[in-house]
Amino acid sequence: MKKIFSIILLSVSLQLGALERQPLWPGIDKMPDFQPHQIAEMTNVSKAPDFNPEEYRMPYIEWYEKPSNPNGACMILISGGGYYNCCDVGLVEQWHKELTALGVQCVNFVYRTSRPKGIPIYQTAWEDGQRAVRLVRSQAKKRGFDPEKIGAIGMSAGGHLTLLLATSSQTPAYEPIDKLDKTPCHINWAVANAPAYVTTDGETGTEATRDGYGPDVALSKAFKFDDHTCPVSLHHGGRDPYSPNGSTLVYRQLRRMGIPAELHLYPNKWHGAWGFERAVEFMTQMGYLGPVQPEVPVMERFASDDDRAGYKKEAVWPEGKMPDRQENQCEPYIEWHFPHQLSTHAIQIIYSGGSYMGNDPDGFEVAPVRRYLNAMGVTVVTLKYRTPRPAAPLAKHTTAWQDLQRAIRIVRSEAPSHGLDPNRIGIMGSSAGGHLTLMGVTSSMHSAYRPVDAIDKLPCNVQWGIAIYPAYALTDGLEKGNTTGGNDDSAVLAPEFSFDIKTVPTLFIHGDADSWASMNSVKTWEKMRAMGIQSELHTLATRKHCFQRTASPGTGSYNWIDRIWEYIQPFIKE
């Protein structure tokens, strides 16, 4: 029997272009939970008119060519298909091409489908997966990669299987059958795209019946999160019926365990594999693709105002009309920065953080983005809001919130005179400024002050927000860093956020290791999604507060401004 299967697999390998295939099991009689209706083949073969299932019972791995510039890493590629088939033929080939070009040895893993009967839908695939990892690791020396630099990437059911391999390697999926099963089956990192069946309302193999929400919905217990759980990059569309809340729950558990992770959530995207570039940035940041390059200061990269054609500065408040004036606070003002040539009539307002104790419109949180957007033809308005914090009983953000609402109204009132659109305005802030942004995007119908003149008759709502590592957004960190990391159920959204009917979509970018925890962003994203608002979120593994001040080329912390440019496109297009 073993000889027959070896001949069959060799024949198939020759037909498909000399990729080396290896069967996972010594024979059908040694295959755990063998079920005669199952096959192991990609759909480009299994859907052929002359396909004979009897020739394709054995799951296998398939070794791609060795990269020309090997970096010691190996990646196991896992198709999805609902555990009914392995259908991601094109996606697996895309991963193979892009990863091989980066120096990664790639392995295609084809497991048994369709779903087994009488056992969990993933059981036979999980058995095949643990065996595949063992086989890959056993050949590391022979093939020239590090046995502790093995990653896995999968989509949908393949994303679910990737998470099983990432979180549950210490739970045997099958009884040992030979000496290969003494080889460890943990992986060293994972990229899970649109993982299906992750929440309890869909874990039996359906779409998430309650969309991943509700007090009776939790993370599936299929994932053990043992002591060999590895770093994971999670990617999910905001409209995926296999709920993105599954990815937020996995991310939250990884944070509880102190395991570096990334979470990438894409607005208005359905079921699919999104943002492979972010996975590459994750692997670069973690050193899986080779040594991390030296970090570069962001202010050195964006040092010039050459793309600014015009400038104007003005006070936020009329003389003697400033609400809740504090003698120790700075005078607020806005500055207009006009590009040489407009590419859009939209306007981006930007301001910095500083714990509400100070703020700098010319610092690293503002100037680089302002210069980048000016170069792209976008008009930018920067805001200097009142700091330090006002005296009690006023909340720490009260006077800054007043200044922001007034600044938005001024910009709206003057936009037409500059040939700009008063109804296409976005706001952006970092840290305390990120908290201020959340005030602006969630609470514009809540007046921060009484009107002082005709400008205050204008609305202060905006069309989009950008919150960079927002602080103070959860109740476990209303004054300082988050005491529970934002991971506990007791850490809920700050009471000052109204989430009124004019709440708008927001881009969140946050360091995973930030003491002003990334859960500030994640839980706000979850709330917005529950309201039907599609926002975008990116967390960055190992990165702390002010992740962008210095960053290594090729990482998310280096490319973060590109995420802003991509995000605002739907809002600024003419």
HELIX and SHEET records of a PDB file:
HELIX    1   1 LYS A    2  GLN A   15  1                                  14    
HELIX    2   2 ILE A   28  LYS A   30  5                                   3    
HELIX    3   3 THR A   43  SER A   46  1                                   4    
HELIX    4   4 PRO A   53  GLU A   55  5                                   3    
HELIX    5   5 VAL A   89  ALA A  101  1                                  13    
HELIX    6   6 GLN A  123  SER A  138  1                                  16    
HELIX    7   7 ALA A  140  ARG A  143  1                                   4    
HELIX    8   8 ALA A  157  THR A  167  1                                  11    
HELIX    9   9 LYS A  179  LYS A  182  5                                   4    
HELIX   10  10 ASN A  245  ARG A  256  1                                  12    
HELIX   11  11 PHE A  276  MET A  286  1                                  11    
HELIX   12  12 VAL A  298  ARG A  301  1                                   4    
HELIX   13  13 ALA A  367  ALA A  375  1                                   9    
HELIX   14  14 THR A  398  GLU A  414  1                                  17    
HELIX   15  15 ALA A  415  HIS A  418  5                                   4    
HELIX   16  16 ALA A  432  THR A  442  1                                  11    
HELIX   17  17 ALA A  454  LYS A  457  5                                   4    
HELIX   18  18 MET A  519  ALA A  530  1                                  12    
HELIX   19  19 TRP A  560  ILE A  572  1                                  13    
SHEET    1   A16 GLU A  20  PRO A  23  0                                        
SHEET    2   A16 TYR A  60  TRP A  63 -1                                        
SHEET    3   A16 GLN A 105  VAL A 110 -1                                        
SHEET    4   A16 CYS A  74  ILE A  78  1                                        
SHEET    5   A16 ILE A 150  MET A 155  1                                        
SHEET    6   A16 TRP A 189  ASN A 193  1                                        
SHEET    7   A16 VAL A 232  GLY A 237  1                                        
SHEET    8   A16 ALA A 261  TYR A 266  1                                        
SHEET    9   A16 GLU A 536  LEU A 540 -1                                        
SHEET   10   A16 THR A 506  GLY A 511  1                                        
SHEET   11   A16 TRP A 464  ILE A 468  1                                        
SHEET   12   A16 ILE A 425  SER A 430  1                                        
SHEET   13   A16 ILE A 347  TYR A 351  1                                        
SHEET   14   A16 THR A 379  LYS A 384  1                                        
SHEET   15   A16 TYR A 333  PRO A 339 -1                                        
SHEET   16   A16 ARG A 308  ALA A 315 -1                                        
SHEET    1   B 2 VAL A 296  PRO A 297  0                                        
SHEET    2   B 2 THR A 550  ALA A 551 -1                                        
END                                                                             
